[in-house]
Amino acid sequence: MGKKKRIISYILSIFLVIFLFITILLTTLNCTILSTLNVKKKVAESNYYAELQKIIVESSQNYVMQSGFDESIMDGVVNVYDVQYDVDGLIDYIYEGKEYVVQSNMIRANLDKNIKEYVEANDYEISEENQKGIDEFENAIEDIYKRNIMYSEETIKQIAHVVGIIKKVTPIAMIVCAIISIVLALITKETSSPAIGISMLSTGALFVFLKTYSGTNVAINNILLLNKAFSNTLIAMANQVIQKLYTVGVILCIAGVAFIIYAEAKKKVVRVKLLEEHSQIIR
């Protein structure tokens, strides 16, 4: 191979690695983090609903103590099914743009029912001032529920907007990068067949390195954002992406090595055949 042809082959290989890497990365993200069904599955697997329900109840403790009610006043007020309904609704809003309103009125209704039963059981007289205190207490619990489900309405709107754009752009970018990768592979094959295998091996090695790096230096399992329940879900999804990329990386490494061996063997056969033909011509 001439020097010029070798340089062209190296440049093509570098671009092939870049576009192959981007194609696989976008495909993986599209099937994991950008998939509504996958996100809901990971949310359930990470026990997010139960953990969030526990956090909401614990966050209400101070208000219960200040109200003068017994802790039993919160029994059945916030259940896992209500949390699941609202969290799934929030995910649908972010990923699908579906209308969504936190069902905090159900929480308030449950709390109001408990308070009325508590008052009746203890023969308490509810004055106008006491009723005002009860209303403030119910407002506080309702607000705690809303904040833990949605965190920030404005932030959620911004996230939904960004996710909507990413979901539209990602498939297009994925297809474009895939086409460019195929074209580059075809051109590279004309300059040097083994270079395709080297590109596959290099891309696979990058994904394998990503898995190793995340396990040793990034410490992804120590992420803490917003609360423990959210962090656990985020960690589960991040680990899923890294694991899938690692699996693809290993496959690419094996396929790359196999392709290099095949291409080199084919080149050797062609070389031997050319030598034989050259010898026959000389004779």
Secondary structure as UniProt FT lines:
FT   HELIX           3..31
FT   TURN            32..34
FT   HELIX           36..45
FT   TURN            46..47
FT   HELIX           48..59
FT   HELIX           61..67
FT   HELIX           71..74
FT   TURN            75..77
FT   HELIX           80..96
FT   HELIX           104..121
FT   TURN            122..123
FT   HELIX           128..150
FT   HELIX           153..191
FT   HELIX           193..213
FT   HELIX           214..218
FT   HELIX           220..222
FT   HELIX           228..282
//
